[in-house]
Amino acid sequence: MFMAVFFERLKRSFNSVRSKILLPIREDISLNFGYLKKHLADRAGFMIFYFALGALLTLITQNKSLSVFGNKVLGEQIGISTITLMLAGSAILACITYMFYRTEEPQNGTFLWCYDVLRRVVDIGADLCLIFICITAIPFLFSSDHPSLLTILLGYGSLLLVFVVMTYIPTFALNTRKRMRSVTFGILSTSVIVVVLVFLYAAASYK
């Protein structure tokens, strides 16, 4: 009887904490979804251009080298490594940027400068994800040596996920900073930066 009551209270406490953690994240994602749609709409022109470029490559060279090119983009040689590096860099930059954030207005010049750099970095990273997807889509479909479905799903799925995360980083960092004291956020940011640097070191050392 005692154990049943104990576990019931533990379950309620867990659900309460989980809702407090997940609810703000859901609200952030909902608010950021509008920016995500705007980002895609603003990039429609270059997405069409790279789709067309991929189609032109397909028409010019109808051979398996198109598939090789696509695999390189979705592999470690061109695409995923570049995107991973930009994602890690964006996480570090977001932590540094919002260490300078002040809850009162106006913001100091250092924060505004860092925020401008952060926004440019995440926009470029998100754009690269879209470019890699667009330029390889048609070559993959029409190449004589078709890549496996698993390769396409993993590659495109990873790029789409990183695209969403990159556009969401500034909003998430801002709302996290607003909910924390500067000292707490500084400790959290330092921990995140250390983890990211260790990850980059491990990735660079991997053979």
N, C-alpha and C positions, 0 to 999 in steps of 0.2 A: 504493500500500500504506500509506504513512504517512498519507495523507489519510483513508483508510478507518478506520484505527485511531483517528485524531484525532476523526473524527465519531462513532465508536462511543462513545468516552469522553465526548464532549460530550453525546451522547444519554443516556447513563447518568446523568451529572451532572444534566442537566435533569430527568429522571424522578425522581431522588432528591429534588431541591429541590421539585419539584411535589408529590410525595407528602407532604413535610414541611409544605407550606403547606395542601394540600387536606384532609389527614387530620384535623387539629384542627377545621377548619370543618365537616366531615361529622359529627364527634363532637358538636360544638356543636348542629348542626341536629337530630341524633337526640335529644339530651337535651331540646332545646327543643320538640320535637314534642309531648311530653306536656303541656307548658304550653299549647301551641296548642289541643289538644283540650279542655283544661279551660276555656280562654278561650271557646271556641265553646259549650261546654255551659252555662257560666255566663250566656252572652248569649242563650240560646235564647228566653227570655221576650220580650225586646224585639225580637228578630228576628221572632217570630210577630206581635207587635203591629204592626210596620211593614209586614209583608206584608199584614196585615188592613187597615191604613190605606190602602195602595196599592190593595187590592181595593175599598175603600169609595169612593175617588176614581174608580175605573173605573166603578162602578155609578152614581154621582151624575152624572158628566159623560162621556158616551160620545162624545167628539169628538177631533179631532187635537191639541187643546191638551194632552192627556195626554202625547202624544209629545213636544211642545215642552218640557213640564215635565221629562220624562226626559232630553232632550237637554241641557237647561240644567244638570241635576245632573251629567251625565257630561261636560259641556263645561267651559269656563273660568269660567263665571259663578258657579257654586255649588260644585261638587264637587272637581274635580281641582286647582284652584288652592288650595283650602283644605287638601286632603290633602298637596299638595306642600309647602306652607308648614309644616305640622305635621311632616312627615317631615324637612325640613331643620332645623327647630328641635330635633327630637329628637336628630338627629346631633350638633348643637352641644352640647346639654345633656348628652348621654352623655359627650362628650369632657371637658367641664368637671367632671362628676360624678366620673369615675374618675381625674381628676388628684388628687383628695383621698383616693383609696382607699389603704389601707395593707395590706400583705400579712399583717401580724400582727393579731390581735384584742386588744381590741375596736376597732371602727372609731370615728373621731372624729365629733363631732356634725355637722360641716359636710357630710361625705360622706353621712351618714344622711338629713339634710334634703334634699340635692340628689337622692339616690336616690329618696326619696319623691315628689318633684316629677317626676322622670323617669318613674317608673312610672305616675303619673297621666296624664302627657302622652301616653305611648305607648298606654296603654289607651284614652284618649279618641280618639286618632287611629285606632286599630284599630276602635273602635266606630263611628266616623263612616263608615269604609269599608263596614262591614256595613249600617249604616242606609241609605246611598245605594244599595246594591245591592238591599236588601229593598223599599224604598219605590218603586223604579222598575220592578221586575221585572214585576208584573202590569199596570201601565199600558202598558208597552212591548208586552206580549203581546196586549192587547185594544184598543189604540188604533186608530182608523181610518186613521191615517197612520203606517204602520210605519217605524221607523228602519232603516237598512241593517244587515245582519248584521255588517259590518266595524266599524261604530260601536259596536254592542253588545259584540263580542268585545274590541275595544281598550279600551273604557271599563271593562267588568267585569274584564277581565284585569289592567288597571292597578290597579284598586281591590283585587283579591285579592292581587296581588303586594305592594302597599304594606301591606296588612293583615298579611301574613306577615313582611315586613321590620320593621314597627313592633313586633310582638311579640318579634322576635328581637334587636333592638338592645341591650337591657340585657345579655342573655347574651353576645352577641358582644363587647361592650365590656369586660365583666368578664373573660372568658377572654383577650382580647387584652392587657389590663392585667397579668394574672397571668404572662404569658409575657415581659413586657418590664420593664426597669428603669424607674423613675419618670421619669428624664431622657429616655429614648428615647420613652416614651409621651407625655411632654409635647411633644416635638418633633413627633411624629406627630399628636397632637391639634391642635396649633396649625396645622399644615398643612391638616388636614381642615376646621377652622373657617374658615380663609382661603378655601379652595376653595368651601365652602358659601356663604359671604357673597358671594363673587364671582358664584356662580350665582344667588343671590337678587337681586343688583343687576342682573344681565343680564336676569333674568325680569321684574323690575319695570320695566326700561327698554324692554322689547320692546313694540312697538305692532303 
